[in-house]
Amino acid sequence: MSSQSVSLPRKLPITEGLLLLVAIVWGTSYGVTKSALFFVSIPLFLSLRFFSTFVCLIPALISDYRKGNVGEWWKALPTGVILAGIFSCEVIGVSLTSASNAAFLISLSMIFTAVFERVINQSKPSSVLMTLSVGCLIGVGMLTWQENRIDINVGDGFILLAAVLRGIMVTTTKRFTEGSEISTLAVTAIQSFVVGWLAFIVFIAISPLSDWELPSEVDFWLMLGYLVVFCTLFAFAVQNFAVRRLSPTKVSMLMGSEPYLEPCLPLGGCKSR
C-alpha cells in the first residue's frame, strides 16, 4: 500500500442543498397561492397560513422557554414585520403582473442583499459571490425577456418592493440572531406569529361580515397544508438556519434560483371572495 495520503472527498454542502430545495418549493408556491385565493381574501389567507405555522411550532417555543431564552425572543419581532411586508407585496404583486416580470424582479433580491449586507452588517460579500449573483440575474433576465420589452405596472412595483424587503430580511435576520441562543424554529415561530396577527388585523379592518367565514372546500385546506408544511415551515426554518452559517448574499443567491425552477404558471388576476 502506498504511503501517500489519500485525499478525502469534500463534505456534501447540506446547507446549500437545503436552500436549493427551498427554491424548488417556493417555485411551486405561486400557483398554489393563486388557487387558494379563489376561496379567501388575501389577508385571511395570510392569517390562516401563518397562524397555522405558529401553532405547529409551539413546541419549539416551549423548548426555548425552558432553556431560558425568552429574553431573546424580541430579536425576531422586527424580522416578522418585514416578513409580513414581503408576503403582502408578493401576493398582491403576483395577482397583478406577469410571470416573467415577477420572476425577474424577485431575483433582484440577490443584488439588494449584497448591498444591505455591506450597509447593515458592515460585511463585504466576496467577489465570487457578487459575480455569481450578477450572472444569475442576467440568466433570469434572458429567461424572462419577452417581445424585446419590459412593461412595468403596479404589480411589478409590489414585486420589486418584495425583492428589497427580502434583501433586508435575510440581512437583518443574520444580524439579530448571530451569537444568539434563540433556536431557529423559535425564530420561525415568532415571525409567523407576527405575520399572522398583522394579516388578521388588516382582515378585520377591511373585510365585510360576509367574509367572516372559513371555506369548507377540502381543496383549499389541502393547498393551505402544503403551503404551511413545505413553503413556510420548511422554507423559513431552512432560511433562518442557513443565514446563521452562510453569508446573507450566498443565502439569497441560492434561494434566488427560484425563477429557474419555477414552473410556467399564469399569474393573471387572482379572484378573491
C-alpha positions in Angstrom: 0.0 0.0 0.0 1.3 3.5 -0.9 2.3 5.7 2.0 0.9 8.6 0.1 -2.0 10.2 1.8 -5.3 9.7 0.1 -7.4 12.9 -0.3 -10.9 12.5 1.0 -13.9 13.9 -0.9 -15.3 17.2 0.2 -18.1 17.1 2.6 -21.6 17.4 1.0 -22.8 21.0 1.4 -26.0 20.2 3.2 -27.0 23.8 3.9 -26.6 24.8 0.3 -28.6 21.8 -0.8 -31.4 22.6 1.6 -31.6 26.2 0.2 -32.0 24.8 -3.3 -34.9 22.7 -2.1 -36.4 25.9 -0.7 -36.1 27.4 -4.2 -37.9 24.4 -5.6 -40.8 24.5 -3.2 -41.1 28.3 -3.5 -41.2 27.9 -7.2 -44.4 25.9 -6.8 -46.0 28.2 -4.2 -47.1 30.9 -6.7 -49.6 28.6 -8.5 -50.9 27.1 -5.2 -51.3 30.5 -3.7 -53.3 31.7 -6.8 -55.6 28.7 -6.5 -56.1 29.3 -2.8 -57.1 32.9 -3.4 -60.2 31.7 -5.2 -61.6 30.7 -1.8 -60.5 33.5 0.5 -59.3 37.1 0.6 -55.6 37.9 0.7 -55.5 39.0 4.4 -57.5 35.9 5.6 -55.3 33.6 3.5 -52.1 35.1 5.1 -53.6 35.0 8.6 -54.6 31.3 8.2 -51.3 30.3 6.7 -49.1 31.9 9.3 -51.2 31.2 12.4 -51.2 27.5 11.3 -47.4 27.6 11.1 -47.2 29.2 14.5 -49.4 26.5 16.1 -47.2 23.8 14.6 -44.1 25.5 16.1 -45.4 26.0 19.7 -43.4 23.0 21.0 -40.2 24.9 19.8 -41.2 27.9 21.8 -41.9 25.8 24.8 -38.4 24.2 24.5 -36.8 27.7 24.1 -38.7 28.9 27.2 -37.4 26.0 29.3 -33.9 26.9 28.2 -34.4 30.5 29.4 -34.2 32.1 26.0 -37.4 34.2 26.4 -35.4 37.4 26.8 -34.0 37.0 23.2 -37.4 36.4 21.5 -37.7 40.2 20.8 -34.9 39.9 18.3 -37.2 38.0 15.9 -40.0 40.6 16.1 -38.6 43.1 13.5 -38.0 40.3 11.0 -41.6 39.2 11.5 -42.8 42.7 10.5 -40.5 42.6 7.4 -41.8 39.1 6.5 -45.4 40.4 6.7 -44.4 43.1 4.2 -42.7 40.6 1.9 -45.7 38.3 1.7 -48.2 41.1 1.3 -46.3 42.6 -1.6 -45.7 39.2 -3.2 -49.3 38.0 -3.0 -50.6 41.3 -4.3 -47.9 41.6 -6.9 -48.3 38.1 -8.5 -52.0 38.9 -8.9 -51.3 42.0 -10.9 -48.3 41.2 -13.1 -46.9 38.6 -15.5 -44.9 35.5 -14.6 -41.9 36.8 -16.5 -41.8 40.2 -14.8 -42.4 38.6 -11.3 -39.5 36.1 -11.8 -37.1 38.7 -13.0 -37.9 41.4 -10.4 -37.9 39.0 -7.4 -34.5 37.8 -8.4 -33.2 41.3 -7.8 -33.2 40.4 -4.1 -29.8 38.8 -4.7 -28.3 42.3 -5.6 -30.2 44.1 -2.8 -29.0 41.5 -0.3 -25.4 42.2 -1.2 -26.0 45.9 -0.8 -27.7 45.6 2.6 -25.1 43.1 3.8 -22.4 45.8 3.2 -24.5 48.6 4.8 -26.2 46.9 7.7 -23.7 44.2 8.6 -20.6 46.1 7.5 -19.6 42.9 5.7 -18.4 42.9 2.1 -19.6 39.9 0.0 -16.8 38.1 -1.8 -16.1 39.0 -5.4 -17.0 35.4 -6.4 -20.5 35.6 -4.8 -21.1 39.0 -6.4 -20.1 37.7 -9.8 -22.4 34.6 -9.4 -25.2 36.9 -8.3 -24.9 39.1 -11.3 -24.6 36.0 -13.5 -27.8 34.6 -12.0 -29.6 37.9 -12.6 -28.6 38.0 -16.2 -29.7 34.4 -16.6 -33.2 35.2 -15.2 -33.4 38.2 -17.4 -32.7 36.2 -20.5 -35.2 33.5 -19.5 -38.0 36.0 -18.8 -37.4 38.6 -21.5 -40.4 38.6 -23.8 -41.1 40.5 -27.0 -37.9 42.6 -26.6 -39.6 44.8 -24.0 -40.5 45.0 -20.3 -43.8 46.5 -19.3 -43.8 48.0 -15.8 -47.1 48.1 -13.9 -48.4 48.4 -10.3 -47.9 44.7 -9.7 -44.2 45.0 -10.7 -43.8 47.7 -8.1 -45.1 45.4 -5.4 -42.8 42.6 -6.5 -39.8 45.0 -6.6 -40.6 46.1 -3.1 -40.8 42.5 -2.0 -37.3 41.9 -3.5 -36.0 44.9 -1.5 -37.6 43.5 1.7 -36.2 40.0 1.0 -32.7 41.5 1.0 -33.4 43.4 4.3 -35.0 40.3 5.8 -32.0 38.0 5.2 -29.5 40.6 6.3 -31.3 41.6 9.5 -32.0 38.0 10.5 -28.3 37.4 10.3 -27.6 40.5 12.4 -30.3 39.8 15.1 -29.6 36.1 15.5 -25.8 35.9 15.2 -24.4 34.8 18.6 -28.0 34.4 20.0 -29.1 31.4 21.9 -32.6 31.5 20.4 -33.4 28.4 18.3 -34.0 28.5 14.6 -37.5 27.1 15.0 -38.3 29.6 17.7 -37.3 32.4 15.3 -39.6 31.0 12.6 -42.5 30.6 15.2 -42.2 34.3 16.3 -42.0 35.5 12.7 -45.1 33.5 11.8 -47.0 34.8 14.9 -46.3 38.4 13.9 -47.3 37.9 10.2 -50.5 36.1 11.3 -51.6 38.9 13.7 -50.8 41.7 11.3 -52.7 40.0 8.5 -55.7 39.3 10.8 -55.8 43.0 11.9 -55.9 44.0 8.2 -58.6 41.4 7.6 -60.8 42.8 10.5 -60.3 46.4 9.3 -61.2 45.9 5.6 -63.5 42.8 5.4 -67.3 42.9 5.5 -69.1 40.5 7.8 -70.0 38.3 4.8 -66.3 37.3 4.5 -66.1 36.1 8.1 -66.5 32.5 7.1 -63.9 29.8 6.6 -64.0 27.9 3.4 -65.4 24.4 3.6 -63.8 23.1 0.4 -61.3 20.3 1.0 -59.1 21.5 -1.9 -58.4 24.8 0.0 -57.3 23.1 3.1 -55.0 20.7 1.2 -53.4 23.7 -0.5 -53.1 25.5 2.7 -51.5 22.4 4.3 -48.9 22.2 1.5 -48.0 25.9 1.8 -47.7 25.6 5.6 -45.6 22.5 5.8 -43.3 23.0 2.8 -43.4 26.6 1.8 -43.4 28.1 5.3 -42.4 25.7 8.0 -39.6 24.0 5.9 -38.6 27.0 3.9 -38.2 29.6 6.6 -36.7 27.1 9.1 -34.0 26.4 6.5 -33.6 30.1 5.7 -33.1 31.0 9.3 -30.8 28.0 9.8 -28.7 28.8 6.8 -28.3 32.6 7.4 -26.5 31.7 10.7 -23.9 29.6 8.8 -23.6 31.4 5.4 -23.3 34.9 4.3 -26.7 36.6 3.5 -25.6 37.2 -0.1 -25.0 33.4 -0.6 -28.3 32.5 1.0 -30.1 35.0 -1.2 -28.3 33.8 -4.3 -29.2 30.1 -3.7 -32.8 31.0 -2.9 -32.8 33.3 -5.9 -32.5 30.3 -8.2 -36.3 30.0 -7.6 -37.2 31.6 -11.0 -35.2 28.9 -12.9 -37.0 26.1 -11.0 -40.5 27.8 -11.1 -43.0 26.1 -13.4 -44.6 28.2 -16.0 -47.7 29.3 -14.1 -50.1 32.1 -15.3 -50.0 35.0 -12.9 -53.0 36.8 -14.1 -55.6 38.5 -11.8 -56.5 36.5 -8.7 -60.1 36.1 -7.8 -60.9 36.5 -4.1 -64.2 36.3 -2.4 
